[in-house]
Amino acid sequence: MAMTNRPVPPNDSVDEIVLAHSPDSDDAFMFYGLRQNAVDTEGLRYRHELADIETLNRRALKGDLAVTAVSFHAYAYLADRYILLPHGASFGDGYGPCVVCRPGPAAPRSLAELAGRKVAVPGTLTSAALISRLYAPGAEPVVVPFDRIGDAVLTGAVDAGVLIHEGQLTWSDDGFHLIADLGALWKEETGLPLPLGGNAVRKDLGEVTIGKISRALGASIEYALANREAALLDAMRFSRGLTKEKTDRFVGMYVNDWTRSYGERGRKAVRLFLDRAHAAGAIPTRVEPEWVREER
């Protein structure tokens, strides 16, 4: 659905909220309760808009989305205008974006061997692009739509690619060689989950409206987890060919207790991710993330 680029005026009397998220099974699962009208929205109406995460990142930069999924990388450029909701985050807890290549004698065998080589990333503002820059700073990033990265690797257009979404589960079946699981590296090094994306709300909506949004989205996540089978079947519309078993696994990877609440460790992980990005020169300024107050 199209919408105007004109931001919602700063007030607490907004009736319709555009809720933007990616057309992926984990996001579909997360917002099942809202789509089913199964949670109290306190008078707000939600209009869902679906786009890939890099498109959402770019639209958030323009401020034309009230509530949106964003990469934590992109959030570094949005913190003045958006605040993170206390739930809805995706963390890779010992897993995450996978760097893969074609098997063969000339294939890079390590992240260090990617120096000077072309590596496909799913958008410059994605967390996958940022974490790959932190671990393979000498690589030459090439932006490729996330669902075409595998093809770019297979055709030799790039030397390696950073797979996200279902590609993290299917790379072996697709015949790729795994160079590194970046979420596993991060967990081994920091002891923390890798922050990938969260839900953010524009600050100028006002405290009352933001509170309603936060409660509704939190309730939607809880409803989906409490009605897992029905929510999973609904989410399979967005699983891009995954079996039910793999869709269930993927949803479990990214809609779990970290999604319910960041907790102290989750917030620490986000801060560390952004601090390391700044220290590496990957983002221009140090960012102190800010969250909507969590209601218990």
Summary of the structure (lengths in Angstrom):
residues: 296
radius of gyration: 18.7
end to end distance: 34.1
largest distance: 62.6
contacts: 1024
relative contact order: 0.21
helix: 42%
strand: 18%
